[in-house]
Amino acid sequence: MKAFLAAVVAMVVITVAAPTTLDQIGFSAADSTSGSAVRLD
């Protein structure tokens, strides 16, 4: 039971922290889909 609760807590922490962390290091969807090679007609 302790292992299950630890896994649930780890999953919640990763789920909450991932978007903020990825945005700070430049792996957000906006950063990955835009660049100098994008044509705007």
Contacts in CASP RR format, 6 or more apart in sequence:
PFRMAT RR
TARGET T0000
AUTHOR 0000-0000-0000
METHOD contacts of the structure
MODEL  1
MKAFLAAVVAMVVITVAAPTTLDQIGFSAADSTSGSAVRLD
22 28 0 8 1.000
26 32 0 8 1.000
END
